[in-house]
Amino acid sequence: METKNLITVLFLSGLLLASCEPTQQETRHRGTVRVGVDDSYGTMLQSQADTYMHFNPKGTILLEAAPEAVVMAALLADSLEAAVVCRDLTESERNVFLSRQRKPMTYKVATDAIALVLHPDNPVSELTFDQVAGIFGGTTTRWNQLSALAPDLPLDVVFDNPGSANARYVKENFLSNGEFPANFFAVHTNAEVIDHVASHPGAVGILSVGCIADVDDPEAQGFMSKIKVAAVEDTAKTAKPGTFRQPYQAYVFDGSYPLRRDLYYIRTGLSQSLGTGFATFILGTKGQLIIHKTGMVAATAPTRLVRIVEE
């Protein structure tokens, strides 16, 4: 056989063999997964993704931060394979995936708290749960309704986005899913919530505690230099009236801070997919330590409580 023909045969044989080789399939540690996350948890989940990919270089986590409602719509449209949000799938949403021959799974990864942030000069620093209900329900619209020491100043409530987890929390827990009162308004980001409160003495801002509690995050500490966080008393549960709690981890963990919610990871892919591997990582030691560092209560990692005896 001539040399030229032999080279041609070998080349074609190589192509045939290459085409017969099995392609690498996605596993729990290899492939690509698109994960949506509510804006309040974007920084935390980016830390999770960066750490996961450091230990699993063949896995790629693509994050898309957006308001919770946008994330869930994308999940249902199959634009995302997983989501980190503050609610589980509804029965009708779960049935959508079952109709596609897929079984979605939900994992609780943390317990978060809603922080109420105030202007540093506001004389009010403590609120009972009933007072919070009055603010969120729209019946308390001026600060002197809360305290004789407070000025006769309009009270406005600001949150990050109408479709966010923060907005839904207020609607579901205080407004029976009705419309927001006239003194509520949305901006676009958590940073804008902070800036508004810092420049408006009559404002109350609604934030995830994870946005402001990480002592090693310069952005979070920058936020804290501009505002103060209100302490809240759960009047229905406290054994000692006048026990006001800020949203510290211990008080979120033991339930004495009342404005709490759970954070979930929802995956819609196969059990042996990268989406499952990422969920396992978040629920493992490294992932739970990342959550603990943000100020939220990790779902599975041990929590250390220090009891302080109050005189």
N, C-alpha and C positions, 0 to 999 in steps of 0.2 A: 504494500500500500504506500502511495506517495506520502511524503511528510506532510504536505499541505492537507491532504484528505484525512490523515490520522489526527492532526490537530483539530480539524472540524468535528470528527467523531467524538474525540475526548471532550471538546467544548459542549457539544450537544448532550453527551452523557452526563456531564456535570450539571447542566441545567435540569435534566430529567431527575437526577438524584436530589437536587435541591428542592425541586417541586414536590418530591415525595416525602421530604422531611416534615414531621409534624410541627405546626406553629406553636409557639409558647402560649399557653392559656393563662388567663388571670388566676391568681391564687390569693390567699390571704396576705401575702407579702410581695406580690408582683402585679403590675398592671397600673391602671389609672382609674381614679374614682372622683366624681364631681360631688362636692358636699356644699349644701347651702347652710347659712347660719344667720340668725338674727343679728343685726348690727351690734347689739349690746355685748355679744360674745365673740365678735370677730377676732379681737386681739388674743383672747384665750385660745381659740381654736387654731389660730395661726401658730402659736407656740406648740400646740399638740402636733400639728402637721409637720412643722420643721423638725421636731424631735423624732417623730415616727420615721420620716424620710432619712434622717441621719443614720438610724439603725437599720433601715430597710431601703437601701438605695435603688432597688428595682421597683419600688412603689412610688407613685406620684399622686399626691393629694391636691386637687384643684379646688380652692375655696371661693365661694361667691357669697359675699355679705350683702344683706338686703333686709328690709322689714319682714317680720315673720310671715305676714300674709302673702308677700311676694314669693318667699321661699317655699311655702306650702303649695302655692299654685304651680310653681316650677316642678316640685316633687311629683305632683299628680299628673303633670304633663310629660313626665319622664325626661325632663331636661336635667334633672339631678337624680343621683342614685341614693343620696342620703341627706339628712338634714339635722341640725342641732337647733332645737326650738323649745319653747316652754309649754308645750302641750303634746298629747298623744294624738294619733289619728282618730277621727270620729268613726263610727260604725260604717257610715256611707263611704267615707274615704277608704277605709280598709277594704270594703267590698269592691272598690274600683280595681285595686291591685289583685284581689282574688279572682276577679273576672278575667284578668290577664294571666292567670295561672301562676301568680306569684304570691308568696306569703311574706308580707312585711313584718319586721321585728322592731320592737321599741325597747330601749334600755335607759333606765334612769341613771344619769351620770353625776348629778349634783342637786343640791337645794340652794336656791338663790333667794335674795331678799330684795324688796323694793325699798330704796332709800329715798327719803323726802329731804331735799336740800333747800336751804334758806339763805337769804342774804346775811352776811356776818353781823350787820347792825340790827337785825330784827330782834326785838326783846323777847319774842317767843322762841323757846328752844325745846319745849316739851309739849306733846300732844297726847291726849287720851285717844283710844281707838274710836270712841264715839265722836270726838272732834274731827278725826280723820274722815270718818263716814260723812260728817256734815260738810266738810270741804269737798270731798269727791262727789257727794250727792247733789251739790249745788245749793244747799240751804245756808251755808256759811260763805259769805262773799266779801266780808270786811274783817280786818284783823281785830278790831275792838269787840267783835262778837266772841273772841276766844280768850281775851285777857283784858282786864281794866288797864294794864300797863301798856298795852299795844295801842298804836295810833289809829285814828279813824281813817284807815287807808284801804283802798280796794285790794282784794286778794285775787290774784290770777294764778292759774295752774298751767304749767308748760311741760310738754313731753316731746319725745323725739320724732314720732311719725304716727299718723292715724292708723297705719297697718302694723305697728310694732307690737311686740309682746307686752311692753309697758302699757300701751293704750288698751289692749285687750284685757289685761289684768283689772284695770279700773272699771271698764265696762261690765265685765262679768261679775265682779265682786261687789260693786257699789251702785251700778246703774241698771241692773237687770237687762244688760245688753241694749239699753236705750241710747239716745244721743247724748253727747257731751253737753254740759251746761254752757251758757254763753261766755263765761269767764275762763274757759279752757281753750287752749290753742296749741298747735303743733309747729315745731320748727323742722329741721331735717336731720340733725345729728345730736349725739349726746354732748359733744363739745358746745354746740349752740344752746343747749339747755343750760349748761353751766354758765355760759357768757350772759345769757338773759337774766338768770337769777342774780349773778354778780352785779349787774347794772340796774336791777329793779328791786327795791326794798320790799315791795309787796308781793313778790313772786314765790311760788312753791314749785320746785322742779321734781320730776319723777325720773329716777334712774335705777338701773341695776346696781347693786352694791359692788359687783365685779368691776364696774367702770372706775371706781374711786378707792378701792381698798388695798390694791397691790402696792406695798411700800417700796418695792423695787422698780416700779414703773414710773418714769419721769412724767408721763402724761397724766397718770392718775394723781400723783402728788401735786402736779400743777393745778389740777382741778380743785383739790382740797385746799389749796392756798387761797382760793377765791370765794369759797362758800363754807357753810357749816351744815352738819347733818342733824336733823331733828331726832330726838328720842321719843319713843311711842310706848304707851302703857296699854296692855291688853286688859281692859277693865273687866272682861267676862271671865278671865282665868287667873289673874294675880291673887295671891293669898294675902298680899300686903299692899293696900292702896298707896299710890304714890311711887310705885316701882316702875320707873321709865327705863326703857332699854333702847340703846342704839343698835344698829344691825351688825353687831360683832358676830363672829362665827359661833361662839359658845351660845349666844342667845338665840341665834337662828337654829342651831342644833337642838337646844332644849325646848324650843317653841315659845319662849317668853317674849321674843320679838314677833309680833303678829303678822307682819306683811311679808309672807313667805310664798315661794312657788318652786316647783321642781323643774329641772332642766333635763331634756331627753335627747337621745340620739336615735333617729329613725333610719333604718336602712331598708331598701326595697329590692336589693339584688339577691343573688344566690348566697347560700351559707358559706361557700368556699371562695367568696369574692373578696377583693381588697376592702370593700366597705365593711365587711365583717371583721377583717383583720384590724382596721382602724378603730372600730368599736371596742374590740378586745384590748387594744392598747390604751384607749382612754379610760377604760375600767380597770386597767392594771395599775401597778404601783407608780410608775413614772407618770402616767396620765392623771391619776388622782392627786399626785403631789403638785402637778401644774395647776389643777383646779383649786387645791387648798391654798396655794400661794396667791391666788386672785382675791381671796377673801370669802369665797363661797364655801359651802360645806360639801366635801367630797362624798360620793355615794357609798363607797366601799372602804376607803382608807380609814385607819383608826383616827379618832378625834380625841385630843387631850383636853379635858375640862379642868379648870382651876376654880375651886369654889372660894368666893370671897364673902366673908362673914360681915354683914352690914349691921352696924350698931343701931 
